Amino acid sequence: QVQLVESGGGLVQPGGSLRLSCAASGGAFGNYAIYWYRQAPGKQREWVAHITINSYTNYVEAVKGRFTISRDNAKNTAYLEMNRLKPEDTAIYYCNAQMVNLNYWGQGTQVTVSS
């Protein structure tokens, strides 16, 4: 069983930056594809970005060019670097690890973009 713990959220002004971390324990981190999702108040959870075991990355159109997903298998940690943040990026951000039929979620970290 994999445990995921997100951190790095907080309050930031529009145009600012944050780096989210997703620390994993209890499994072979390098064998999992890692996804970041977010859920804004009153909205459904949406996929934001993912990185495969071979470090192929993909992003939802709304964050392309502003967000960067990465992973450090030696540290069992994935990251989401978020730049040029907008108020519409405000949400709880969740880390998700997937392998075959296995699917694990973290508890989420709040990101608030406001002046």
Kinemage of the C-alpha trace (Angstrom):
@kinemage 1
@onewidth
@group {chain A} dominant
@subgroup {mainchain}
@vectorlist {calphas} color= white
{ca gln a 1} P 0.000 0.000 0.000
{ca val a 2} L 1.311 3.411 -1.007
{ca gln a 3} L 0.796 6.446 1.207
{ca leu a 4} L 0.923 9.865 -0.425
{ca val a 5} L 1.371 13.157 1.420
{ca glu a 6} L 1.048 16.469 -0.397
{ca ser a 7} L 2.608 19.694 0.847
{ca gly a 8} L 3.527 23.147 -0.385
{ca gly a 9} L 0.111 24.708 -0.756
{ca gly a 10} L -0.781 28.121 0.579
{ca leu a 11} L -1.960 31.620 -0.224
{ca val a 12} L -0.271 33.404 -3.104
{ca gln a 13} L -0.981 36.551 -5.074
{ca pro a 14} L -1.927 36.368 -8.761
{ca gly a 15} L 1.196 35.984 -10.842
{ca gly a 16} L 3.025 34.225 -8.029
{ca ser a 17} L 4.479 30.737 -7.794
{ca leu a 18} L 4.210 27.671 -5.619
{ca arg a 19} L 5.810 24.239 -5.697
{ca leu a 20} L 3.733 21.324 -4.503
{ca ser a 21} L 5.347 18.111 -3.339
{ca cys a 22} L 3.928 14.601 -3.181
{ca ala a 23} L 5.946 12.340 -0.900
{ca ala a 24} L 5.307 8.608 -1.241
{ca ser a 25} L 5.997 5.740 1.112
{ca gly a 26} L 5.166 2.052 1.282
{ca gly a 27} L 5.675 1.095 -2.343
{ca ala a 28} L 7.980 1.096 -5.348
{ca phe a 29} L 7.491 4.731 -6.294
{ca gly a 30} L 9.298 4.404 -9.599
{ca asn a 31} L 6.727 1.890 -10.841
{ca tyr a 32} L 3.801 4.316 -10.526
{ca ala a 33} L 2.546 6.946 -12.902
{ca ile a 34} L 1.865 10.107 -10.903
{ca tyr a 35} L -1.072 12.408 -11.488
{ca trp a 36} L -2.051 15.776 -10.046
{ca tyr a 37} L -5.732 16.627 -9.829
{ca arg a 38} L -7.506 19.642 -8.390
{ca gln a 39} L -10.957 20.402 -7.093
{ca ala a 40} L -12.299 23.929 -6.828
{ca pro a 41} L -15.258 24.769 -4.578
{ca gly a 42} L -18.506 23.608 -6.163
{ca lys a 43} L -16.736 21.907 -9.057
{ca gln a 44} L -15.781 18.366 -9.964
{ca arg a 45} L -12.257 17.129 -9.484
{ca glu a 46} L -10.237 17.638 -12.668
{ca trp a 47} L -6.995 16.205 -13.962
{ca val a 48} L -4.165 18.749 -14.112
{ca ala a 49} L -1.014 16.890 -15.147
{ca his a 50} L 0.657 13.522 -15.116
{ca ile a 51} L 4.084 11.990 -15.477
{ca thr a 52} L 4.712 8.407 -16.533
{ca ile a 53} L 7.325 6.017 -15.194
{ca asn a 54} L 9.473 7.093 -18.159
{ca ser a 55} L 8.919 10.775 -17.300
{ca tyr a 56} L 6.630 11.515 -20.215
{ca thr a 57} L 4.444 14.446 -19.171
{ca asn a 58} L 1.092 15.863 -20.184
{ca tyr a 59} L -1.026 18.787 -18.984
{ca val a 60} L -4.541 20.119 -19.155
{ca glu a 61} L -4.671 23.002 -21.606
{ca ala a 62} L -5.407 25.583 -18.890
{ca val a 63} L -2.008 25.092 -17.231
{ca lys a 64} L 0.251 24.393 -20.202
{ca gly a 65} L 3.271 26.663 -20.147
{ca arg a 66} L 2.702 27.601 -16.497
{ca phe a 67} L 2.874 24.308 -14.574
{ca thr a 68} L 5.624 21.700 -14.645
{ca ile a 69} L 5.326 18.199 -13.237
{ca ser a 70} L 8.450 16.252 -12.316
{ca arg a 71} L 9.559 13.304 -10.226
{ca asp a 72} L 12.595 12.273 -8.223
{ca asn a 73} L 12.457 8.514 -7.794
{ca ala a 74} L 15.470 8.528 -5.466
{ca lys a 75} L 13.473 10.723 -3.069
{ca asn a 76} L 10.122 8.994 -3.705
{ca thr a 77} L 8.692 12.413 -4.436
{ca ala a 78} L 6.804 14.096 -7.249
{ca tyr a 79} L 6.455 17.830 -7.736
{ca leu a 80} L 4.154 20.313 -9.375
{ca glu a 81} L 5.830 23.642 -10.058
{ca met a 82} L 3.155 26.285 -10.583
{ca asn a 83} L 4.044 29.675 -12.050
{ca arg a 84} L 2.008 32.688 -13.121
{ca leu a 85} L -0.812 31.563 -10.900
{ca lys a 86} L -4.311 32.827 -11.535
{ca pro a 87} L -7.325 33.093 -9.230
{ca glu a 88} L -8.951 30.274 -11.211
{ca asp a 89} L -6.133 27.975 -10.078
{ca thr a 90} L -7.567 28.127 -6.549
{ca ala a 91} L -8.423 24.574 -5.496
{ca ile a 92} L -7.422 21.647 -3.370
{ca tyr a 93} L -4.644 19.839 -5.216
{ca tyr a 94} L -4.419 16.055 -4.932
{ca cys a 95} L -1.630 13.662 -5.796
{ca asn a 96} L -2.555 10.290 -7.303
{ca ala a 97} L -0.395 7.236 -7.974
{ca gln a 98} L -1.479 4.581 -10.452
{ca met a 99} L -0.121 1.204 -11.517
{ca val a 100} L -2.212 -1.435 -13.330
{ca asn a 101} L -5.222 -1.889 -11.010
{ca leu a 102} L -3.739 0.058 -8.098
{ca asn a 103} L -4.809 3.627 -7.423
{ca tyr a 104} L -3.814 5.730 -4.412
{ca trp a 105} L -4.689 9.281 -3.345
{ca gly a 106} L -3.207 11.797 -0.987
{ca gln a 107} L -5.224 13.983 1.346
{ca gly a 108} L -4.777 17.146 -0.709
{ca thr a 109} L -3.221 20.556 -0.175
{ca gln a 110} L -5.046 23.882 -0.497
{ca val a 111} L -3.865 26.441 -3.023
{ca thr a 112} L -5.462 29.873 -2.871
{ca val a 113} L -4.618 32.561 -5.415
{ca ser a 114} L -5.898 35.926 -4.281
{ca ser a 115} L -4.807 39.510 -3.819
